[in-house]
Amino acid sequence: NQINDISTLNISRSETKNWQWENMLFYENTFGKKHYLKVLAAQSARRDKSYWISGSARNVPHDYDGQLYLSLGSNSTAYPNVANDGGTLATGASYFGRVNYGFDGKYLLNLTYRGDGSSRYTGDYRWGYFPSVGAAWVISKEKFMREQSFFDVLKLRASWGINGNENVPANITTLTASPLGYAVWNGAAYNSRSIISVIPPYLYWEKGVSTDIGMEATLLQSRLSLEFDIYNRDTKDAIFSVPILSASGLGGGINANQATITNRGVEVSLGWRDKIGRHINYFIAGNYAFNENKVTSVNSGANALLGGYYSNPSQIPLTRTVVGQPIGMFYGYEMEGVFQSIIEVQGSAQSRSAMVGDLKFKDQNKDGSIDDQDKIYMGNPNPKHLFGLNLGFNYDDFDLSVDLQGVAGVEVYNANMGKRFGIENFTEEFYANHWRGPGTTNSHPSANLLNGMNTHPNTFWVEDGSYIRIRNINAGYNITSLKKWKINNLRLFTALQNPFNFFSYKGFSPEVTAAGNNPINAGIDAGVYPLSAYYNFGITLTL
């Protein structure tokens, strides 16, 4: 006989007001037929503001909609009216200039300098200054290239530059608090709040320093195109959130300049476009990138940056970021089997916590116990290989194009199963392969997953995150022979998005977005939504 006869009215409103003002001045001229100059000077200002307000009241009468006002609530000591509001305000200003110079179409120079100010940063660190320079040599326009017919265009280029990242929370330097119910003092009710953020002592611009050396070429009467780049990109003083121990009474995390990360590698793209006879035109283009990610410094000194606490019920950190390793590396125990008997449990380093059917971990230092000293780096959430392929053809009035993309050399931490509510919601793969008794399997634990250390970060949950995905398939057929019915064109078409996916990962999708776009939380699948596929068929009529 549980009946709730207390009603609650909740009302919320939000608004966003943004404006941006830009002014640009251009100058362009050619001198002496060979000297080309283009100059840009510009200024911009912007203001982004959001605001929200919400309130709630108990026992508001509802005989008709005209009574739905918070002021009509009981607002008693037991059930006081509650109001909250909040918002963000960010302002910025920029001044920048660019000079493009070319000599005889062969030697090209680009110089850029900009200064950006942002209220998202603190005090004297609000302004950042970012120069860049790029140069190119169009070799194919040199005299010594005139007699050859192999290269249509051949260009060497190099660039160096610094850019700033303003994509940080607007209120990062503002102390924030959240409602914590109410308290009664001398018979009166007072709203209470709890501080939920830590303000960094200083916050300065995150800077990306990039160096790139590359080549561009088209060959064989522009049928073959080629691009090749070698790059090094340092993200200096990267800003992201690092969790704060709940023992501090705050929880959450602190956003600050945390680390410097280097990405270096090569990028290659190759394309071919040609025709067969009078009716068939076709093209194929591919790209490949190899990327190596490494942390070169952390602002916490010798202390590792830990993340991924949400990956397991015990809130044990999953990722570890230290100098010399990729950012956000998975860190945990090495699984070496499943306990098959109580005798095996009693003779192991996990005798105090394990049961038959639990995961068995390797005692790396052979000290007879399983602790932090036995953890290893288990996987890298940053892909090393990225590739794509685009191809298509048309035969008279029929056309077809296919676009695919993929990654390799990457791991995903499948935290879904360990975060189930109890033991009632297993995947088909786990149900078919889980331990059922001695000798049944040595690769999967029993269904009693929440026992002991099973959900502690370990290699059982680490899987290959490589995939190949057919992103788009487009096909169409144009009918142009209907003009006697005053129809210029009738097109039948189909457009498929994500129709085919190829991966060995046991979850819904190996494409896992880092929680909060935080690099120390990358590659953790704690509930990724499956990728949707779309199948469109239609007719386009042109009169």
N, C-alpha and C positions, 0 to 999 in steps of 0.2 A: 504493500500500500504506500509506495513512495510517489508522491505527487509534488511537482515543483509549481507553486502558484505565484512565483516571483518573476515578473517580466523584466526584460532589460532592453533599453533602446540605445543603439549605437549609431552615431552620426559622424561622418568624416568628410572633409573637403580637402582638395589639394589644387595647387596652381603652379604654373611654371612661366616665368617671364625672362626671355633672353633677347639681347640685341648685340649687333656687331656693326662696327663702322670702319670702312676701309677707304684709303686714299692711295692712288697709284699715279706715278709719273713715269712716262716712257720717253726714251730718246733712241732713235735708230737712224743710222746713216752708213753709206759706203764711200770710202775715200780712195781715189786713185785706182778704181776698178778692182783692186785686190784686197783692200782693208775693209773689213766689216765690223761695225761696232753697234752694240745694243745695250742700253743702260736702263735699269729699273730702280726707282727709289719708292719706297712704300711705307705706310704707317697704318696700324690697325688698333682698334680698342674694342673690348667686349665685356659684357656683364651677363652672368648666368645666375638666376635666382629661382629657387623653388621653396614652396612653403606648404605645410600641411597642418591641419588641426583636426582633432577628434575628441569626442566626448561620449560619456555614457551615463545613463541614469536608470534607476530601478523603479518599478511600479508606475510607469507612465500610463495614464488611461488611454484607451484606444477604441473609443466608440466611433470615431471617424478620424480621417487623416489630419484634420485641422488640429488635433490634440497632440500631435507628435512633436513636442518640444521638450528639451532637456529640463527646462525650468519647472515643468509640471511633475517631475519625479519626486520621490519621497525625500531624498537628500537628508536622511537620518544618520544618526551616529553609526548604526549598524550597516546602512547602505548609503554612503555619501555619493553625491555626484562626482564624476571624475572627468577632468579635461587635460588633454595633452596637445602639444604642438611642437613643431620642429621644422627644419629646413636647411638649405645650403645657400651660400652666397660665394661666388667666385668672380673675380675681376682680373682683367689682364690687358697688357699693352705691348705692342711689338713695333720695332723699327727695323727695316731690312733693306738691303740693296743688293743688286746683282749686275755684274758686267760680263757680257759675252763678246769675245773678240775672235775673229777668224781672218786668216791670211790666205788668200788665193784658194779658199775652200779646202785647203790641205792641213792647216795647223789651227786647231781650235782650243780656246781657253775659256774657262768659266770660273768666275770668282764670286763668292757669295759671303755676305756677313750680315748677321742679324742679332738683335738684342731683344730678349723677351722678358717681360716682368709678369709675375703671377702672384696673386694673393694666396695661392695654395701653399706657398712656401713662407718661411719665417724671416722676419727682420731684415738683416743685411743680405740674406741669401735669396731674396725674391727676384733678383735679376740674374739672368744667365746670358752668356755671349757665345755665339756659335759661328765660327768661320768654316768655310769649305772651299776646295779648289779642285777643278777637274780639267784634264787636258786630253786631247786626242790628235792622232796623226792619221790622216786619210792617205794611206800608202798608195792606194790604187790611182790617185791623181798625180803621182810623181811621173816625171818624164820617162824614167827607166821602166815603168809599168805599161807604157802605151802599146808596146808591140806584142804583149801577151793577151790571150783571150780566156785564160782559165779563171781569173778573178774578175768579177764585175765590180765588186766593192770589197776593199780590205782596209780595216781600220784597227788601230791599236789605241787603247784608252787607259787612263789611270785616274783615280780620284782619291781624295782624302777629305774627311769632314767630320764635324761634330754637330750632333743634333740634341735637342733637349726633350725630355718627356714630361709633359704637364698632366698626363692622365693619372692623377692621384686623387684621393678623396678630397672634396672641397673643405671639409671641416676637420682636416687631419690635425690641425694645431689648436683645436677648440676642445676644452674639457666637456665631455658629455655624460649625461646621467639618464637612467631609465626609471619608470615608476616601480615602486616596490610596495604596492598596496597602501595601507594607511595605518596610522597609530592613534591611539586615544590617550589624551592627556587632560586631566582635570575635567573629564566628561565631554571634551570636545574632540572631534575627529580631524586629523591632519594628514594630508597626503605626504608620503615619504618617497625618497629617491635614492638610488644607489649609483655611485660613480662607476662607469663601465669602460672608460678609455684612459689611456696613458698618453700624455703629450710628450713627444720626443723633445729632448733638450735643444735640438737644432734640426733643421730639415733643409737641405739644399738640392739643387737641380740634379736629377738623374740624367747623365750624359751618355750618349752613344758615340763612340769614336770608331769610324769605319775607314778602312783602307781597301781599295779594290783595284786590281789590274786585270784588264780583259781585252778581248779581241772580238770583232764582228766581221763577218765575211758573207758575201753572196757569190755563188759560183755557177758556171755552166748556164749562162744566159738567165740568171736569177732563178733557176729551178731549185738550187740547193742553197740553204741558208744555215749559218753556223754562228753560235755565240759561245764564248768560253770566258769564265771569270774565276779568279782566285781572290778570296776575300778574308779579311780579319776584322771582326767587330767586337769591340770591348764595351760592355755596358758597365759604366763606372758608377759606383754608389747607387746600385739598383734599389728602388723603393718597393718594399712589400711588407706584409705583416708577419711577425713572428709571435707565436702563442705565448701568453703569460701564464705561469703556473697559477692554478686556482687557489693555492694557498695564500696568494697575495690578496685575496678578497675581491679581485677584479675580474679575472677570467678574460676571455677574448684575446686580443693581441695588441702589439704596438707596431704601428706603421712608422718606419724610419729608413734611413739609408743603411742598408744591411750588408751588401757585398758587391764585388766586381766580378763579372762573368765574361768569359771570352768564348765567342763562337767563331770558328775558322773552318774553311773548307773550299770546295770548288763547285761551280755550277756550269752545266753544259746544256745547251739546247740545239737541236738539229731538226731541220725541216726540209721537205722535198715536195715540190708542186709541179705537175706536168699534165699532159693530156695524151690520150691514146686515140689516134684517128681523129675524126671530126666530131664524134659524139660523146666521148668520155673524158671528163676532167677529174683529177683526183689530187689529194694532198695527204701528207702524213707528217706530223710534227711530234717530237718527243723532248722531254727535259729530264735532267737528273741532277741531284745535288747530294753531295756528301758533306755532312756537318759534324764537327767535333765540339762538344760543349765542355767547358772546364771552369771551375771557380778559381780565381787567382788571388782573391783576398776576401776576408770577412771582417766587418767592423767590430765583431764581438771578440776579436783576438783569437786565442786558442780554443775558445768554446765553440762547439758545433751549433749550427742553426737547426733546430728540430721542427718537424711538421708532421701532418697526417695523423694527428691524434684521433680524429673522427673515424678512422678506418677500422677500429675494433672496439668492442664493448668495454674493454678495460682502459681505454683512452691512453694507450701506450704509443709514444711517437713511432711513426713508421719511416719517415724520411730523415736523412741526415745530410747536411750540407757542410762540407769542409774544403779547405784549400787542396787543390790537386785532383778533386773528383768532380764529375758533373753535378749540377745543382739538383737537389731533390732526390738523391739516390735512395732506393729502398734499402732498409737496413734491418736485419732481423736474424732469426735462427735458420740454420740449414736443416731441413727435414731429411732424415735418412731411413724412413720407414714408418711402420705402424706396430704398436705393441700387440703381440699375439697371445701372450699368456701373463698371468700374475707373477710368475717367476721372472720373466723378462723385465717386468716393471720394477720388481723389488731389487733387481741387480743393476738398475740403470741410474743415471744422474738425475732422473725425474721421479724418483721413488716417492717423494713427499706429495706430489700433486697429480700424477698420471694414473689412468685406469687402463684396463685392457681395451684396445680399440682406439686409443688416443695416438696422436702424432708423436713420433720419436725424433728428438733433435740431437744433432751431433755436438758432443762435448769437445769443442775446438782446442781448448787448452788442457784437457784431460785432468781437471782438478776434482772430478767427481760431482760437480753441480752444474746446473744450467743457469747462467746469469748473463749480464750485459757483456761480460768478457768473451762470451761465445758467439756474439753476433757478427755477421759478415755483411758485406754489400751484396744485395740480392738481385738488383736489376736497375736499369737506366730508363727513366720515363721520357728521355729526350731522343727522338729518332735520329739515327745516323744517316739513313738513306731515304731520300724523298724523290719521287718520280711521277711522271705523268705522260700520257699519250693522247693525241688528238688526231683523228683520221676521218676522211670522208671522200665521197665522190658524187658526181652527178652524171647521169646518162640521159641526154636530152631533157625531158621534163621531170625526171625522177631524181631526187637527191637524198643522201643519207650521210649522217655524221655521228661519230661516237667519241665520247670523251671519258677517259679513265684516269684514276689517280691512286697513289698508294704510298705506303711507308714501310720501312723494314729496319731491323736493328733497334727495336724498342720493346720495352716490357710494360705490362699493365698489371696493377695489383687488384685482383678481383675480391674486393671487400664485401660484396653483396651477401654472400652466403654466411659469412661470420657475423653479419649485422641483422640477420633475420630475427623476427620477434619470436623467440623460442625455437622450436625444432620442427615447425609444422609446414614450412614453405621451402622445400628443396627443389633444385632443378632436376630435370629428367636424367641428366648425365650423372649427377651425384647420387641420385636414388639407385641408378643401375649399377654403380661401381662402389658404393660405400661398404665399409667393413661390416660383415654379418657374423663373424665368428673366426676362430683360429684358422689361418691358411686361406681365407677367402680373398684377401687382397693385401698388398703391402704398399699401395699407392694412395688410398683414400681412407680417412678415419671413419669411425662409426657415426651414426646419426646423432650421437650425444656431443654435438660440436661445441657447446658452451662449457664443457668440462675442462678443468685444468688450464693448460696453456695453448690449447688448440687454436684459439683466435688471436693469440699473440702474434705479432708480425713474424712470418716465416715463409720459406720458399714454396710451401704448398699452394699459397694464394697467388704466386707470381706466374704470369702466363705471357706467352709471346703475343705482342701487340701488333705484329705485322698484318697488313691487309692490302688487298687490291679491290677497288670499288669502281664499278661502271657508273660514273656520275650522270651522264646524259646520253640518250639516244634520240636523235631527231630524224624523222623521215617525212618526205612529202612528195606529192605528185601534182603537177600543174596541168590543168586542162584548158587549152587556149583556143579550142575549135568550136566555141559556143557563141561566137559573135552574132550569128544570125538570130539568136535569142537575146541580143543586147547584153551579153555577159562577156566582159573582157577577159576574165580569168576565174577559174574555179580551182581551188587548191584543197586537196585532201591531205591531212597531216596527222602525225602522232608525235608526242613528246613524252619520253619516259625519263624520270629522274630517280636515281638510285635503284634501278631495277635489279641489279645483280651485285652481290657482295661475296668476297672470298676471304675467309680468315679462319684460323683455328681457335681463336679465343672463345671461351665457353659462355661469356656474358652476351648481352644484347648487341653491343658494339664496342670495338677496341678504340674508337675515337672518343677519348675521355677528356673533357674540359676540366682544367684545374679549378678547384673550388675557390671562388673569389678571384679568379685569374692570378692566383698566387703560385709562383714557380716552385715553391717547396711543397705544394700539394698536387703537382702534376701526376697524371697517370693513375690516379686512385679512383676506381669505379665503386662508388658507394651509393649507386642508384642512378646510373646514367639512363636517360630515356632512349628507347630504341629509335634508330634513324627511320624516318618515314620514306616510303616510296610513293611516287605519284605517276599515274598513267593517264595521259590526256590524249583524246582523239577529237578531231574537229574538222570543220569545213570553213574555208574563207572564200567569200564571194565578192568579186570586184565588178561593179557595173560600169 
